[in-house]
Amino acid sequence: MPMSILKSPSVDYLPAPVLIVEDEPLMRAKLLHLLLELGYEENALVFVTRLAEARSWLAQNPAALALVDLGLPDGNGLELIAEMRESDPALSILVVSSWSTEEIILQALQAGATGYVLKERDDMEMALSIRSVLRGGAPIDPFIARRILHLLQSTPPKAEKPSPPPAQERNPDHEETLTRRESGILQLVAEGLSNREIAERLFLSRHTIECHIKHIYRKLAVSGRTRAVYEALARGLLS
């Protein structure tokens, strides 16, 4: 495994502590190895195997980053994701799961997951997903992204849509369309790029990108990158 991928200097800040909710010993060992290679100290990593343990720890400590499995011995990780998102809207939550059904994926994103990566991915791919989260990105496993796009493209207009904002926020008379620049930035957000990477790609300042993204959030009536992408997909604003 190329060390340059894991120890890239582009990760300027390592938020800690990191809560890892995973009950499989081999996956726990894999995540420990990847996080240590990314630069974390072992004492900054908190491993738990059950929802009850995670809740007990969170009741006494704030998490700066969370890696969460969905299938846990005492319940579904979706519940914990929703609880963490409600408690800390800015928390980055990466799902690391073997589950790849459309229903579960969409439920995880609706619950507040920042990104979703499959356990079957190799070390390099998983490390890149973690690095993307650390840089403010919203990584979605390519396989999952294709499933979501296929699902949305094949869903009849009257089908249930996830987490619609309150009716007053979706009043057509008050909805604003995205500018060409905003649409381009949102497409890059959907590809998992961080604000810094988007700024470099478009030769703009990071501050300018952040301003555009705030305008996108306001126009789509959302509060985060994953929800912005999902809402844009639902409205047919992304290709």
N, C-alpha and C positions, 0 to 999 in steps of 0.2 A: 504494500500500500504506500503510495507516494506521500512522504511526510509533508511535502509542501501544501498538499490539499488540506491537511488537518491543522497545521501550524501556520496558516496564512496570517500575515500581519494585518489583514483587513478587518479582523475581529479585534477592535480597539478596546472593548469593554466586555468583561465577563460578569454578567449579573449573578449574584449569589444571595442566598442559597438556592440550589436547584433541587426541586422535589421530583423524585423519580418514583412513579407508582407502577410497579411491575413485579409479578410473582414468579415468572419463569427464570430459573437460575442462569441459564445460558444467555438469555437476553439481558439480564441484569449485568452479567460480566461484560457483554459486548458494549452496553451503554457506558459502563464505568470506564472501559478502555478508551472509547471515543472521546468522552468528556475530559479524561486526563490528557489525552493527546491534544485536545483543543486548548489546553492550558489551565484547566481547573485543578485546584488542590482537592485532595480527597475529602478533607474536612468541610468543604463547601457543598458536598453532595449528600443528599438525604434520601436513602432508599427505604421504601415501605412496600409491603406486599398486599395490603388490604385497604379498602376504603376507610374502615374504622381507624386504622393507624394514620392514614393521611389526614383525616378530619381532626384527630387528636393533636397531631403535630401542627396543623394549620391554626388550631384554636390558640396556640401559644406563639406561633412564628409566622411572619410574612414570607411568602415564596417570591423569588424574583424571576423564576422560570420554572415551568412544570412540563415534564414528559410523562404522559399518561397512557397506560394500556386500557382497553375497554372491558375485556373479559377478565374479571377479578374474582377471587374465591367468595367474597361476600357481597357481590353486586356488580352493577354496570358502571364503568368509569364515566358514562355520560352524566350521571347524577353529580359526580364530583366536579366535572368540568363546568356545569351550570352554576354550581355553588361558588366555585372559585371566580368565575366570570362576574357573578353578581357582587362578590366581595371586593374584587379588584378589576375594574374594566380594562385596565392597561396591561394586565398580566399576559405574557406570552405563554400559550399552552399548545404544545405539539403532541398530537396523538401518534403513538407508535403501536400499531395494531396489526393483527393478521386478518381482521375482518375487512372485507372489501365489497359488501353489498351496498347498493345505492341507498337503501333505507338507513342503514347505520351511518354511512358517510355523511348524508345530509343531516341526520340527527346530531352528529358530532359538531358539524359546522354551525348548526342552529343553536346548539347549547353554548357555543362560544369558543370552540377550538380555533386557534390561529392557523394551524397547518395540520396535515395528515400524511404520514408516511407508513408504508407497509413494512412489516418485520422482515419480509423476504428479501428486502434490498441489501446489497452488500455494504461493507463498512464505508466505502467512499461515498456512496449515494446517501447513506444515512447521515454521515458527517456533514455533507453539503446541506442537507435539510436543516440540521441543527445550526450550522453556521448562518444559514439564511434567516432563521428565527432570531439569532443573536444580532443580526444586522438590521432587524426591523422588518424582515420579509414575511410572507405568508406562504410557505412552501406547500404545494399540493402534489402528491405523488402523480406522475404523468398518467399512469393507468387509471387513477381515480379521477383525474381531471377529464379524461376522455369519457369515463362512465357518466360523470355529471353532465357534460355537454350533450351526450347522447340522450340522457334522460330528459333534459330540458327541451331539447329539440323535438322529442317525440311525445311530450306531454301536451294534451289538448288544452286550449285556452282556459277552460273552466276547471281544470284540475286544481287541487289545493296547492297553494304556494306557501313556502315557509315564512313564518314570523313576519307578516306584513305590518308595517308601521300603522299607527292609529289612522282612522279614516281622514281626519282633518289634515294629516301630514301628506296624504296621497291625493288631495284634491287636484284634479287635472288643471283647474284654473290657476293653481299656484306652483305646479311642477315646472322646473326649468330644465332645458335641454343642456347636455354637455357640449362644450366647445370642442373643436377639432383637437386642440392641444390636450384638453382634459381627457378626451376619449383615448388619445394615444398614450397618455400616462397611465390610465386605468388598464389598458391592455398590458402594459409592462408590469403593473402591480399583479395582474392575473397570472403572469408568467413567473411570479415569485421574486422579482427584483426588489431590492431595498431602495429607500429614497436616495441613498448615495449612488447606487448603481444606475438608477434612472437619471439622476443629474449628470453623471458621466456620459451616459448613452446619448442624452439630448443636448449636451454642452450647456447646461443651465446650472445655476447655483442650487445647493441643497435646500436653502430657504425658499427659493421659488417653487421647487417641487412640493415642499411641505404646504405651501399656500394653495397650490393647485389641488392637492389631495384634500385639504380642508374644504375647499369649494365643492369637490366631488361628493364628500360625505354629506354636506348640507343639501345638495341637490338630490341625492338619492335617499335622504333621510335615514342615514345609517351612522354607526359610531366606530366602525373598525374596517380594516382592510379586507378580511374574509367576507364580512357581510356586504361590503361594497361590491366585491367581485360577484358574489352570489346574486345580489339584487340586479346587477347589470346583466348577468347571464339570463335571469328570469325575464328581464325587459327586452332582451334581444339586442343589447348595446355592445356586446362583445362578439367577435368572430371566432 
